[in-house]
Amino acid sequence: MSEKIAVLGAGSWGSILANLLDENGHDVALWSYKPEQVAELNEKHTNSHYIQNFTFSDTLKAYADLKTALTGAETVLFVVPTKAVRSVAGEVKAALEALNSRPALVHASKGIEQNTYKRVSEILAEEIPSAYRSSITVLSGPSHAEDVAKKDLTLVTAASADLNAAKHVQDLFMNNYFRVYTNSDVIGVEIAAALKNIIALGTGALNGLGYGDNAKAALMTRGLAEISRLGASFGANPQTFIGLAGVGDIIVTGTSQNSRNYRAGDELGRGESLDDVINHMGMVIEGVATTKSAYELAQQRGVDMPITEAIYQVLYEGKDIRKAISDLMQREGRSEF
């Protein structure tokens, strides 16, 4: 059944998800705070800064005015950088109050808020009272926008404390190339989604330094182990981390040139400074901020996360990458489990 959906955030992932929903037969309003991007999407049906050589559906409409995009929306999908979620959610709350609307909320952002250490669903719950939302669902899994644009086979997870809400999101997105599974473990899915970007920075750095597949596989596997430990400390289901949101997303993010976190790590490994990498990437590198949040969380909760700590030391304390790797390899021997 078709419905009106507002998609907030017209980066690569947001715009491609909006296009997918449009092609699924929904009435989609794509919001961007950049008027020039809105004009390009509406007039040329392209989003050239984020997705090259792709033509968007001519029925997909973009808006620069948030209230207009939200008018009549039964579902609101947030796909903005984590650092912008709270401010955008505050604007959404004001608009929904004026519209007397109570839509389902969904987010596909992957990160942890700096300083508060809040997950995205927690931010949404704080900023948008239950009077103006019917549910909150997170959509996550191994999914590059570039591959979804080509209709490559993609499997993701919709997680919500309300399984009916998760099933609704499943129905909205499912088609012959995009398959959605439901999950009730919001904590595990969000922690896995955020922290896999840290591991992707690490595997990218290994590549830039000239290390091979053995090293990358080791980093991803042990990285998943420490992500699972942190998730378990919050009550996450351990099975989540061997599912799509966990191992699936680590594989795709930690091995692909389509991953900006992997590319950023690769450039760091080749000797570029963090400031230079950030400046010329042109898009948010979520793993950089998430590394700081995860490191501080691990310290607070007494969770052993040596890979995260090593990447934090490289990014924020100026430690030499090769020395960080050497120190990891010379840690005292221990049991795998």
C-alpha positions as CSV (number, residue, x, y, z in Angstrom):
1,M,0.0,0.0,0.0
2,S,1.3,3.4,-1.0
3,E,1.9,6.2,1.6
4,K,3.5,9.6,1.9
5,I,7.1,9.4,3.2
6,A,9.4,12.3,4.0
7,V,13.1,11.5,3.7
8,L,15.3,14.0,5.6
9,G,18.9,14.2,4.2
10,A,19.8,14.1,0.5
11,G,23.3,12.7,0.8
12,S,24.2,9.5,-1.1
13,W,22.3,7.1,1.2
14,G,19.3,9.4,1.8
15,S,18.7,10.2,-1.9
16,I,19.1,6.6,-3.0
17,L,16.7,5.4,-0.3
18,A,14.3,8.1,-1.4
19,N,14.5,6.9,-5.0
20,L,14.0,3.3,-3.9
21,L,10.8,4.2,-2.0
22,D,9.6,6.3,-4.9
23,E,10.1,3.3,-7.3
24,N,8.2,1.1,-4.7
25,G,5.2,3.3,-5.4
26,H,5.3,5.7,-2.5
27,D,4.8,9.5,-2.5
28,V,8.2,10.6,-1.4
29,A,9.3,14.1,-0.3
30,L,13.1,14.4,-0.1
31,W,14.3,17.3,2.1
32,S,17.7,19.0,1.9
33,Y,18.8,22.2,3.6
34,K,20.8,23.1,0.4
35,P,18.5,25.0,-2.1
36,E,21.0,24.3,-5.0
37,Q,20.9,20.6,-4.3
38,V,17.0,20.7,-4.3
39,A,17.1,22.5,-7.6
40,E,19.4,20.0,-9.2
41,L,17.3,17.0,-8.0
42,N,14.1,18.6,-9.3
43,E,15.4,20.0,-12.6
44,K,18.1,17.6,-13.6
45,H,17.1,14.5,-11.5
46,T,20.8,14.2,-10.5
47,N,22.7,14.5,-7.2
48,S,26.2,14.9,-8.7
49,H,28.1,15.7,-5.5
50,Y,27.1,12.4,-3.9
51,I,26.1,9.9,-6.6
52,Q,27.8,10.0,-10.0
53,N,26.2,8.9,-13.2
54,F,22.8,8.2,-11.7
55,T,19.4,9.6,-12.8
56,F,16.7,9.8,-10.2
57,S,13.0,9.1,-10.8
58,D,11.3,12.1,-12.3
59,T,8.4,11.6,-9.8
60,L,10.7,12.1,-6.8
61,K,10.3,15.6,-5.5
62,A,12.9,17.5,-3.4
63,Y,12.1,20.3,-1.0
64,A,14.2,22.9,0.9
65,D,11.3,23.7,3.3
66,L,11.1,21.1,6.0
67,K,7.5,21.7,7.0
68,T,6.4,21.3,3.4
69,A,8.3,18.0,3.1
70,L,6.6,16.8,6.3
71,T,3.1,17.8,5.4
72,G,0.9,14.6,5.2
73,A,3.9,12.3,5.8
74,E,2.9,9.0,7.5
75,T,6.6,8.0,7.9
76,V,9.6,10.2,8.4
77,L,13.0,8.7,7.5
78,F,16.1,10.5,9.0
79,V,19.3,10.0,6.9
80,V,21.3,13.0,8.2
81,P,24.8,12.8,9.8
82,T,24.7,11.9,13.5
83,K,26.0,15.3,14.6
84,A,23.0,16.9,12.9
85,V,20.3,14.5,14.1
86,R,19.4,16.4,17.3
87,S,19.1,19.8,15.6
88,V,17.0,18.4,12.7
89,A,14.9,16.4,15.1
90,G,14.1,19.6,17.0
91,E,13.0,21.3,13.8
92,V,10.9,18.3,13.0
93,K,9.2,18.3,16.4
94,A,8.2,22.0,15.9
95,A,6.8,21.2,12.4
96,L,4.9,18.1,13.5
97,E,3.4,20.1,16.4
98,A,2.2,22.8,13.9
99,L,0.9,20.1,11.6
100,N,-0.7,18.1,14.4
101,S,0.9,15.0,13.0
102,R,2.2,11.8,14.5
103,P,4.1,9.8,11.9
104,A,6.3,6.7,12.3
105,L,10.0,7.6,12.6
106,V,12.8,5.7,10.9
107,H,16.5,6.4,10.8
108,A,19.3,5.1,8.7
109,S,22.1,7.2,10.4
110,K,25.1,5.4,11.8
111,G,26.9,7.0,14.7
112,I,27.0,7.9,18.4
113,E,26.5,11.5,19.6
114,Q,29.6,13.2,20.9
115,N,29.7,13.9,24.6
116,T,26.3,12.4,25.4
117,Y,27.1,9.0,23.9
118,K,23.5,8.7,22.8
119,R,22.4,6.4,20.1
120,V,20.3,8.0,17.3
121,S,17.0,6.4,18.4
122,E,17.6,7.9,21.9
123,I,18.2,11.3,20.4
124,L,15.0,11.1,18.4
125,A,13.0,9.9,21.5
126,E,14.4,12.9,23.5
127,E,13.7,15.5,20.9
128,I,10.4,14.3,19.5
129,P,7.9,13.4,22.2
130,S,5.6,10.4,21.8
131,A,2.7,12.8,21.1
132,Y,4.4,13.5,17.8
133,R,5.6,10.0,16.8
134,S,4.0,6.6,16.7
135,S,7.2,4.5,16.7
136,I,11.0,4.6,16.1
137,T,12.7,2.0,13.9
138,V,16.4,1.8,12.8
139,L,17.3,0.6,9.3
140,S,20.8,-0.8,9.0
141,G,23.0,-3.4,7.4
142,P,25.6,-4.0,4.7
143,S,24.4,-1.5,2.1
144,H,26.4,1.0,-0.1
145,A,24.3,3.6,-1.8
146,E,26.3,3.0,-5.0
147,D,25.3,-0.7,-5.1
148,V,21.7,-0.1,-4.3
149,A,21.6,2.5,-7.1
150,K,22.6,-0.3,-9.5
151,K,20.0,-2.6,-7.9
152,D,22.6,-4.9,-6.6
153,L,21.1,-7.5,-4.2
154,T,21.0,-5.9,-0.7
155,L,19.9,-7.3,2.6
156,V,19.4,-5.1,5.7
157,T,17.7,-5.1,9.1
158,A,14.8,-3.0,10.4
159,A,14.9,-3.0,14.3
160,S,12.4,-1.6,16.7
161,A,11.1,-2.3,20.1
162,D,7.7,-2.4,18.4
163,L,7.9,-5.4,15.9
164,N,4.8,-4.1,14.1
165,A,6.7,-0.9,13.3
166,A,9.6,-3.0,12.1
167,K,7.3,-5.0,9.9
168,H,5.8,-1.8,8.5
169,V,9.3,-0.6,7.5
170,Q,10.0,-4.0,6.0
171,D,6.9,-3.6,3.8
172,L,7.8,-0.1,2.7
173,F,11.3,-1.0,1.5
174,M,11.1,-4.6,0.3
175,N,11.4,-5.3,-3.4
176,N,13.1,-7.7,-5.7
177,Y,16.6,-6.5,-5.0
178,F,16.3,-4.9,-1.5
179,R,15.3,-7.4,1.2
180,V,14.6,-6.4,4.8
181,Y,14.6,-8.6,7.9
182,T,13.1,-7.5,11.2
183,N,14.8,-7.4,14.6
184,S,13.8,-6.2,18.1
185,D,17.4,-5.5,19.3
186,V,17.7,-1.7,18.7
187,I,20.7,-1.4,21.0
188,G,22.7,-4.0,19.2
189,V,21.8,-2.9,15.7
190,E,22.7,0.8,16.5
191,I,26.0,0.0,18.3
192,A,27.1,-2.4,15.4
193,A,26.1,0.2,12.8
194,A,28.1,3.0,14.5
195,L,31.2,1.1,15.6
196,K,31.9,-0.8,12.3
197,N,33.0,2.5,10.9
198,I,35.9,2.5,13.4
199,I,37.0,-0.9,12.1
200,A,36.7,0.3,8.5
201,L,39.1,3.1,9.3
202,G,41.5,0.4,10.6
203,T,41.2,-1.9,7.6
204,G,41.6,1.0,5.2
205,A,44.8,2.0,7.1
206,L,46.2,-1.5,6.8
207,N,45.6,-1.3,3.0
208,G,47.3,2.0,2.8
209,L,50.3,0.6,4.7
210,G,50.5,-2.3,2.3
211,Y,49.2,-5.1,4.5
212,G,47.2,-7.9,2.9
213,D,44.0,-9.9,3.4
214,N,45.2,-11.8,6.4
215,A,45.7,-8.6,8.4
216,K,42.3,-7.1,7.3
217,A,40.4,-10.3,8.2
218,A,42.1,-10.4,11.6
219,L,41.2,-6.8,12.3
220,M,37.6,-7.2,11.2
221,T,37.2,-10.4,13.3
222,R,38.8,-9.1,16.5
223,G,37.1,-5.7,15.9
224,L,33.7,-7.4,15.9
225,A,34.6,-9.2,19.1
226,E,35.2,-5.9,20.9
227,I,32.1,-4.3,19.4
228,S,30.1,-7.2,20.8
229,R,31.6,-6.7,24.2
230,L,30.6,-3.1,24.3
231,G,27.1,-4.0,23.0
232,A,26.7,-6.7,25.6
233,S,27.5,-4.2,28.4
234,F,24.4,-2.3,27.3
235,G,22.2,-5.4,27.1
236,A,22.4,-6.1,23.4
237,N,21.6,-9.5,22.0
238,P,25.0,-11.2,21.1
239,Q,23.3,-12.8,18.0
240,T,22.8,-9.3,16.5
241,F,26.6,-9.0,16.0
242,I,26.8,-12.1,13.8
243,G,23.9,-10.9,11.7
244,L,23.5,-8.3,8.9
245,A,24.0,-5.3,11.2
246,G,27.1,-6.8,12.7
247,V,29.4,-9.0,10.6
248,G,27.6,-8.1,7.4
249,D,28.1,-4.4,7.7
250,I,31.7,-4.8,8.9
251,I,32.5,-6.9,5.8
252,V,31.1,-4.4,3.3
253,T,32.4,-1.3,5.1
254,G,35.8,-2.7,5.9
255,T,36.6,-4.0,2.4
256,S,35.1,-1.6,-0.1
257,Q,36.3,1.6,-1.9
258,N,32.6,2.7,-1.7
259,S,33.1,3.1,2.0
260,R,34.3,6.6,2.9
261,N,35.6,5.3,6.2
262,Y,37.7,2.7,4.4
263,R,39.0,5.3,2.0
264,A,39.8,7.7,4.8
265,G,41.8,5.0,6.6
266,D,43.6,4.1,3.4
267,E,44.7,7.7,3.0
268,L,45.8,7.9,6.6
269,G,47.8,4.7,6.0
270,R,49.5,6.3,3.0
271,G,50.7,9.2,5.2
272,E,48.1,11.9,4.7
273,S,47.1,14.0,7.7
274,L,43.7,13.6,9.3
275,D,42.8,17.2,8.5
276,D,43.7,16.8,4.8
277,V,41.7,13.6,4.6
278,I,38.6,15.2,6.2
279,N,38.9,18.4,4.0
280,H,39.1,16.7,0.6
281,M,36.6,13.8,1.4
282,G,33.7,16.2,0.9
283,M,31.4,14.0,3.0
284,V,31.1,13.1,6.7
285,I,33.5,10.4,7.9
286,E,31.3,9.1,10.7
287,G,34.1,6.8,12.1
288,V,36.3,9.6,13.2
289,A,33.8,11.0,15.7
290,T,32.6,7.6,16.6
291,T,36.1,6.5,17.5
292,K,36.2,9.1,20.2
293,S,32.8,8.3,21.6
294,A,33.5,4.5,21.6
295,Y,36.9,4.9,23.3
296,E,35.4,7.1,26.0
297,L,32.5,4.7,26.5
298,A,34.8,1.8,26.8
299,Q,36.9,3.6,29.4
300,Q,33.7,4.5,31.4
301,R,32.3,1.0,31.3
302,G,35.6,-1.0,31.7
303,V,35.2,-2.8,28.4
304,D,38.5,-4.0,26.7
305,M,38.6,-2.5,23.2
306,P,42.3,-2.5,22.2
307,I,41.7,-1.9,18.4
308,T,39.4,1.1,19.1
309,E,42.0,2.4,21.6
310,A,44.8,2.1,19.1
311,I,42.7,3.9,16.4
312,Y,41.8,6.6,18.9
313,Q,45.5,7.1,19.7
314,V,46.3,7.5,16.0
315,L,43.5,9.9,15.3
316,Y,43.5,12.0,18.5
317,E,46.9,11.6,20.1
318,G,49.2,11.6,17.0
319,K,50.5,8.0,17.5
320,D,52.4,6.6,14.6
321,I,50.2,4.0,12.8
322,R,52.9,1.4,12.5
323,K,53.7,1.7,16.2
324,A,50.0,1.3,17.0
325,I,50.0,-2.0,15.0
326,S,53.2,-3.2,16.5
327,D,51.8,-2.6,20.0
328,L,48.6,-4.5,19.2
329,M,50.6,-7.5,17.9
330,Q,52.8,-7.6,21.0
331,R,50.0,-7.7,23.5
332,E,50.1,-10.6,25.9
333,G,48.8,-13.9,24.5
334,R,45.3,-14.9,25.5
335,S,42.4,-17.2,24.7
336,E,40.2,-16.3,21.7
337,F,37.0,-16.7,23.7
